[in-house]
Amino acid sequence: MHVKTGDRISGPRGKRVAIYSTCEDDWGGSEELWARSIPLLTRDGMEVTIFKSRLNPEHPELRKLLQLPGVRLQETTPTLTQ
């Protein structure tokens, strides 16, 4: 059970969250929404894995997310060059 304390949620550590996006653009409206939740989740010790159809690891917003502790990116439709 999580208990809200101020603007943080306290609970057991080691929790994981998966975000799955099928947006094939580098960045879209749904990315704007879920990306804003990631700093709050990682601040409370959660690990976040982002599954996305196509990843551009050079995109500035993805680069910002990768700077946060516990954030991983996983491409679900890898290119033939990988």
GIHUUR-V840568 format. One record per residue. PSI is psi in whole degrees, -180 to 180 (none if undefined). BURIAL is 1 if it has 9 or more other C-alpha atoms within 8 Angstrom, else 0. Layout:
PSI | BURIAL
PSI | BURIAL
This chain:
139 | 0
141 | 0
126 | 0
124 | 0
106 | 0
-126 | 0
17 | 0
152 | 0
123 | 1
142 | 1
-172 | 0
140 | 0
166 | 0
11 | 0
149 | 0
145 | 0
137 | 0
135 | 0
128 | 1
119 | 0
131 | 1
7 | 0
123 | 1
-8 | 0
160 | 0
-41 | 1
133 | 0
-168 | 0
-40 | 0
-35 | 0
-38 | 1
-41 | 1
-55 | 0
-28 | 1
-31 | 1
-22 | 0
-23 | 0
-45 | 1
-35 | 1
-40 | 1
-47 | 1
-31 | 1
-30 | 0
13 | 1
10 | 1
149 | 1
138 | 1
126 | 1
127 | 1
118 | 1
125 | 1
142 | 1
-49 | 1
132 | 1
134 | 0
96 | 0
-10 | 0
-6 | 0
133 | 0
-35 | 0
-39 | 0
-37 | 1
-38 | 1
-44 | 0
-37 | 1
-16 | 1
-17 | 0
143 | 1
138 | 0
12 | 1
130 | 1
150 | 0
141 | 1
121 | 1
132 | 1
-15 | 0
76 | 0
150 | 0
164 | 0
-17 | 0
-7 | 0
none | 0
